[in-house]
Amino acid sequence: MGAFRTLKPDPFPEVLARARITGRGAVLLGENLTVDGHEDRMVRVVTHAHADHLLGLRESCERCGRVLMTPATSELVESIYGLRPDPGKLELLDCGKVVRFGEERVTFFEAGHILGSVQVLVETGEGRRVLYTGDFRLPKAPIVKSDLLVMEATYGNPSCRRPFRDRVEEELVKLVRKGLRDGPVHIFGYHGKLQEVAEILRRGGIGEPILMSRKVYEVARICQKYGMELGDFILAESEEGREVARGSHVRLHHARAAGRFGGRGIRIYLSGWEFEVPVREIGRDEYEVALSDHSDFEQLMEYVEVSDPECVITDDFRVGDAKALAREIRRRLGKPAWPMP
């Protein structure tokens, strides 16, 4: 510890040798790993099954020696995108297990983002702990101690706070229950979050049938296989689904379907970009619910403080505010921090 403490305002070469983010969105950790984007390295890691973390995966499957992800992520990537690395290259790693590449040890930790999502820790031959959070959500994700931290910055702006975040699930259930009194409820979101909604509704006592379009249904079956408690759900395109659709029900749609769907009932759009209220009415029978699978600004700062790295790199390739987050880490916590690339 302490090798990074005397850093100047710009990253020293020794920091960049241990971790950096390239112009292609690849997070390079240690000597061997390229994570969530392609560069020619020994090992490609996929932290989770969202498109902005699968960049260059086909190229990595051809050019990298190993492709590393959790079993759940592997099934989701194949189901959603039709991508499956050569079995000779694919290595499945559960959280808490350690795999070695040369002198480096790699460990996955839960990220609490979507099913199968992980944080990636590389312990170098010199004993340095280099950590990449990927997309994560507190308190579902453990905070991992690090020497050098590379972190997401989706809600890196100080304005991105949800003081009501503990109430969102309760408010969602109330809204769905109210909508079901008059007919169907249609919910629009992305894979991972949609399946979580099914779990939230069942936990909240919603017993009406839940219909899912085909891809949402396929992903839900994988989520159920890996322990998510979704209860019963029905393929909307099936004969049973068409019969159920005549009565009161909940239907889950991918966000891309929102513009072309014209059915009756209320619509609920799941949004991570609402920071003022848990539920906002945006039109007649249309609502936005502030359900996010990312940590907000306060939780990002909490992670840095508890992880206690000697310096921080914020992800400025993907959506977010990496510059603001790095500035606030320097100002509030007194730690060297830079956005990259």
C-alpha positions in Angstrom: 0.0 0.0 0.0 1.1 3.6 -0.6 2.7 3.2 -4.0 0.0 5.5 -5.5 -0.1 8.1 -2.7 2.3 10.7 -4.3 0.5 10.8 -7.6 0.5 14.1 -9.6 -2.7 15.5 -11.1 -2.3 13.2 -14.2 -2.0 9.4 -13.9 1.5 8.2 -13.6 2.7 5.5 -16.0 2.7 2.9 -13.1 -1.1 3.5 -12.7 -1.8 3.1 -16.4 0.2 -0.1 -16.4 -2.2 -1.6 -13.9 -5.5 -0.2 -15.1 -6.9 2.1 -17.8 -9.9 2.5 -20.1 -9.3 2.5 -23.8 -11.0 4.5 -26.6 -12.9 1.3 -27.5 -14.4 1.1 -24.1 -12.2 -1.8 -22.9 -11.3 -1.8 -19.2 -7.7 -3.1 -18.9 -6.9 -4.6 -15.6 -3.4 -5.9 -14.7 -1.4 -7.5 -17.4 -3.9 -10.1 -18.7 -7.5 -8.8 -18.6 -9.6 -6.8 -21.1 -13.0 -6.3 -19.6 -16.3 -5.2 -21.2 -14.5 -4.3 -24.5 -11.9 -5.8 -26.8 -8.2 -5.4 -26.8 -5.7 -8.1 -27.7 -5.1 -9.6 -24.3 -5.0 -13.1 -22.8 -8.4 -12.9 -21.2 -11.7 -11.2 -22.1 -14.1 -10.7 -19.2 -17.8 -9.9 -19.5 -19.2 -8.4 -16.3 -22.9 -8.7 -17.4 -25.3 -9.2 -20.3 -26.0 -5.6 -21.3 -24.9 -4.4 -24.8 -22.6 -1.6 -23.7 -20.5 -4.3 -21.8 -20.4 -6.7 -24.7 -18.4 -4.5 -27.0 -16.1 -6.4 -29.3 -17.1 -9.8 -27.9 -17.1 -11.5 -31.2 -13.5 -10.2 -31.8 -12.5 -11.3 -28.4 -13.9 -14.8 -29.0 -11.5 -15.0 -32.0 -8.4 -13.2 -30.6 -8.3 -13.7 -26.8 -7.2 -17.0 -25.3 -10.0 -17.2 -22.7 -13.4 -15.6 -22.3 -14.5 -15.4 -18.7 -18.0 -14.7 -17.3 -20.5 -16.1 -14.8 -22.7 -19.1 -15.8 -25.8 -16.9 -15.7 -24.2 -14.2 -17.8 -23.2 -16.8 -20.4 -26.8 -18.1 -20.7 -28.2 -14.5 -20.9 -25.7 -13.5 -23.6 -26.6 -16.5 -25.7 -30.3 -16.0 -25.2 -30.5 -12.3 -25.8 -27.7 -11.8 -28.4 -27.1 -15.3 -29.8 -23.4 -15.1 -28.8 -21.6 -18.1 -27.4 -17.8 -18.4 -27.3 -16.1 -21.5 -28.4 -16.4 -24.0 -25.5 -12.6 -24.4 -25.6 -12.2 -20.7 -24.7 -15.2 -20.1 -22.5 -14.5 -20.3 -18.8 -17.3 -19.9 -16.3 -16.5 -18.4 -12.9 -18.8 -18.2 -9.9 -18.5 -15.3 -7.4 -15.9 -15.9 -4.7 -13.9 -18.4 -6.7 -10.3 -17.5 -7.7 -8.7 -18.2 -11.1 -5.1 -17.5 -11.9 -3.5 -16.1 -15.1 0.2 -16.0 -14.8 1.1 -14.3 -11.5 -2.4 -12.6 -11.2 -5.4 -13.8 -9.3 -8.9 -12.9 -10.6 -12.0 -13.0 -8.4 -15.6 -12.1 -9.1 -17.9 -10.4 -6.6 -21.6 -9.8 -6.9 -22.5 -6.5 -8.4 -26.2 -6.4 -7.6 -27.0 -4.9 -11.1 -28.7 -7.7 -13.0 -28.6 -11.4 -12.8 -25.0 -12.7 -13.2 -23.4 -9.2 -12.9 -20.1 -9.0 -11.2 -17.3 -6.8 -10.0 -13.8 -7.9 -11.0 -10.8 -8.0 -8.7 -7.3 -8.6 -10.0 -4.6 -9.2 -7.4 -1.2 -8.6 -9.1 2.0 -10.4 -8.5 3.2 -7.5 -6.3 0.1 -7.8 -4.2 -1.8 -4.8 -5.5 -5.6 -5.0 -5.6 -7.0 -3.6 -8.8 -10.8 -3.5 -8.9 -13.4 -2.8 -11.5 -17.0 -2.4 -10.2 -18.8 -2.7 -13.6 -22.4 -1.5 -13.2 -23.3 -2.1 -9.5 -26.0 -1.3 -7.0 -25.7 -0.9 -3.3 -26.6 -2.5 -0.9 -26.9 -5.6 -3.0 -23.2 -5.4 -4.0 -20.5 -5.9 -1.4 -17.9 -3.1 -1.2 -14.5 -4.6 -2.0 -11.3 -3.1 -0.7 -9.0 -1.9 -3.4 -5.7 -0.1 -4.1 -6.7 1.1 -7.5 -10.4 1.4 -8.3 -12.0 1.6 -11.8 -15.7 2.4 -11.4 -18.9 3.2 -13.3 -20.2 6.7 -13.4 -23.7 6.4 -14.6 -25.0 8.7 -11.8 -21.8 10.5 -11.2 -23.3 13.9 -11.1 -24.2 15.2 -7.6 -27.7 15.9 -8.8 -28.3 12.2 -9.3 -29.7 11.3 -5.8 -32.7 9.3 -4.9 -33.6 10.0 -1.2 -36.8 8.0 -1.8 -35.0 4.9 -3.3 -36.2 2.7 -0.4 -39.8 3.5 -1.3 -39.8 2.8 -5.1 -40.7 -0.9 -5.0 -43.6 -0.2 -2.6 -44.9 2.6 -4.8 -44.6 0.4 -7.9 -46.7 -2.3 -6.3 -49.4 0.3 -5.3 -49.5 1.7 -8.8 -49.9 -1.8 -10.4 -52.6 -2.8 -7.9 -54.5 0.4 -8.7 -54.2 -0.1 -12.4 -55.4 -3.7 -12.3 -58.7 -2.6 -10.9 -59.6 -1.2 -14.3 -57.8 -3.6 -16.7 -54.4 -4.6 -17.8 -51.1 -3.0 -16.7 -48.3 -2.7 -19.3 -44.7 -2.3 -18.0 -41.8 -1.3 -20.3 -38.1 -1.7 -19.5 -34.9 -3.5 -20.2 -33.8 -7.1 -19.7 -32.8 -7.7 -16.1 -34.9 -4.9 -14.7 -38.1 -6.3 -16.2 -37.5 -9.7 -14.6 -36.8 -8.0 -11.3 -40.2 -6.3 -11.6 -41.9 -9.7 -11.8 -40.1 -10.6 -8.6 -41.1 -7.3 -6.9 -44.7 -7.7 -7.9 -45.0 -11.3 -6.6 -43.2 -10.3 -3.4 -45.7 -7.4 -3.0 -48.7 -9.7 -3.2 -49.7 -9.2 -6.9 -51.4 -12.4 -7.9 -52.8 -11.6 -11.3 -51.2 -13.4 -14.3 -48.0 -11.9 -15.7 -47.6 -12.1 -19.4 -44.2 -11.7 -21.2 -43.2 -11.2 -24.8 -41.1 -14.0 -26.1 -37.6 -12.7 -25.4 -38.6 -11.3 -22.0 -40.1 -14.8 -21.2 -36.9 -16.6 -22.3 -34.7 -14.3 -20.1 -37.2 -14.8 -17.2 -36.8 -18.6 -17.4 -33.0 -18.2 -17.0 -33.5 -15.8 -14.1 -35.8 -18.3 -12.5 -33.3 -21.1 -13.1 -30.7 -19.1 -11.1 -32.9 -18.5 -8.1 -35.0 -15.4 -8.8 -38.5 -15.9 -7.4 -40.7 -14.8 -10.2 -43.7 -17.0 -9.5 -45.8 -18.1 -12.5 -45.5 -16.2 -15.8 -47.0 -16.9 -19.2 -45.7 -16.4 -22.8 -47.9 -13.7 -24.2 -47.9 -15.2 -27.7 -49.1 -18.6 -26.5 -52.7 -19.8 -26.7 -52.9 -19.5 -22.9 -51.4 -16.0 -23.1 -54.0 -14.8 -25.6 -56.8 -16.2 -23.5 -55.4 -14.6 -20.3 -55.0 -11.3 -22.1 -58.7 -10.9 -22.2 -58.9 -10.3 -18.5 -57.0 -8.4 -15.9 -53.2 -9.0 -16.1 -49.7 -7.5 -16.1 -47.7 -7.6 -19.2 -43.9 -7.0 -19.4 -42.5 -5.5 -22.6 -39.0 -4.6 -23.7 -38.6 -0.8 -23.8 -38.2 -0.9 -27.6 -41.8 -2.0 -27.9 -43.2 1.1 -26.2 -43.5 3.2 -29.4 -45.5 0.5 -31.3 -47.7 -0.8 -28.7 -51.4 0.3 -28.8 -53.2 -1.9 -26.3 -55.6 -0.9 -23.6 -54.7 -0.3 -20.0 -52.2 1.8 -18.1 -48.5 2.0 -19.1 -45.6 2.1 -16.8 -42.1 3.1 -18.0 -39.2 2.1 -15.8 -36.6 4.9 -15.7 -33.3 5.4 -13.9 -33.3 9.1 -14.7 -36.1 10.2 -12.4 -34.7 11.8 -9.2 -37.5 13.9 -7.8 -40.3 11.4 -7.1 -40.7 7.6 -7.1 -43.7 7.8 -9.4 -44.5 10.5 -11.9 -47.7 10.8 -14.0 -46.6 11.8 -17.5 -49.8 11.5 -19.4 -53.3 9.9 -19.3 -52.8 6.4 -17.9 -49.0 6.8 -18.4 -46.5 6.7 -15.5 -42.8 6.8 -15.0 -41.3 4.8 -12.1 -37.9 5.6 -10.8 -36.6 2.0 -10.6 -32.9 1.8 -11.2 -30.4 -1.0 -11.2 -27.5 1.4 -10.6 -26.2 3.1 -7.5 -27.0 6.8 -7.2 -24.4 9.5 -6.6 -24.4 9.1 -2.8 -23.9 5.4 -3.1 -21.0 5.9 -5.6 -19.3 8.1 -3.1 -20.0 5.6 -0.3 -18.3 2.9 -2.3 -15.2 4.9 -2.9 -15.0 5.9 0.8 -15.4 2.3 2.1 -13.3 0.6 -0.6 -10.5 3.1 0.3 -8.5 3.0 -2.9 -5.3 5.0 -3.3 -6.6 6.4 -6.6 -9.7 6.1 -8.8 -10.5 5.9 -12.5 -14.1 6.8 -13.6 -15.6 5.3 -16.7 -16.0 8.1 -19.2 -16.8 5.8 -22.2 -20.3 4.7 -21.2 -23.3 6.8 -20.3 -22.9 8.9 -17.2 -20.9 11.8 -15.8 -17.3 10.5 -15.1 -15.8 14.0 -15.1 -18.1 15.2 -12.3 -17.6 12.1 -10.3 -13.8 12.3 -10.5 -14.0 15.9 -9.5 -16.2 15.2 -6.4 -14.0 12.3 -5.4 -11.0 14.6 -5.4 -12.8 17.4 -3.6 -14.8 15.5 -1.0 -12.5 12.5 -0.3 -9.1 13.9 -1.2 -8.3 11.0 -3.5 -6.6 11.3 -6.9 -9.3 10.5 -9.5 -9.4 10.8 -13.3 -12.0 10.1 -16.0 -11.0 7.9 -18.8 -10.6 7.6 -21.7 
